[in-house]
Amino acid sequence: MKQRIVTGLVLLAIFIPIIILSYPYPIVFVVAASLMSTIAVHEMLTCTGQVKKLALTIPAMLYAAAGPLLAVSPVATSYGVLLSITLIFLFYLLFIHVFAAGKINTRDISVVFTTSVYITVSFTCIVLLRNAQVLGDYVYMFIFIGAWVTDIFAYFGGRFFGKHKLCPKVSPKKTVEGAVSGILFCALFFVLYSMIIARLENIVPNYAIIALIGAFISVISQFGDLAASAIKRDYDIKDYGKIFPGHGGVLDRFDSILAVAPFLYMLMENPDFITVFQML
């Protein structure tokens, strides 16, 4: 427990300066996202057993690094560049599958493509939200609020009130009561954060819709956590990495965030929802 607390404080000491520096220097946030994306893909391929197949690992890590960086390039148009490099990555994998038959099989290609795209797209969505023209300086923090508030209050809700198992075969300690606690507090913190933004920007948010979005994001956050746990169980590992002592790897700390980011980005891209955030 002591090690987890110390590492948690170190993570905050790293994360907070990145957030602060990203305001005068946006590239700091982009580079950090690119680095985390690359490390996360390496962790996943280590978990699934493809990491030693360099013909797959190196391109996958390059793709993971490129996604967040290209999202803010002068030629980038929303997710257009990401789609282009994803297609290039896919056809490269198919090419390798054909000409390295026997050494690289269909399962290798499927695992590498699916996991690399999921991780890279998620980190890229974080960058796209951070650089959004409409309140991008504020809105991207909903990703972290949604994931972290849900995680914290689901833990304490389950610890003090948990009686019914949520998904015992995947994560035995998670409870229905904890999940509900996470959802309720996530909705609450979305509203509280919106109030702060409203005072800073002198605007009037639609708090009811924001609370609903918070509840929805909390559900997605918990699903992402469970999905990451299911993969670890399939491969019989405790953590994806050891970069954060007591906390595991990048994927262990960002599993919920990776699930939340694309959904929040899709909400922002939807004209019916963007008006809500414009009111923020």
VENPEGI-V38197 format. One record per run of one state. SS is the DSSP state (@ for helix, = for strand, . for the rest). FROM is the first residue (numbers start at 1). TO is the last residue. If there is no record, write none. Layout:
SS;FROM;TO + SS;FROM;TO
This chain:
.;1;1 + @;2;24 + .;25;25 + @;26;48 + .;49;53 + @;54;70 + .;71;79 + @;80;99 + .;100;105 + @;106;130 + .;131;135 + @;136;139 + .;140;140 + @;141;161 + .;162;164 + =;165;167 + .;168;170 + =;171;175 + @;176;201 + .;202;206 + @;207;234 + .;235;243 + =;244;244 + .;245;247 + =;248;248 + .;249;249 + @;250;269 + .;270;270 + @;271;279 + .;280;280
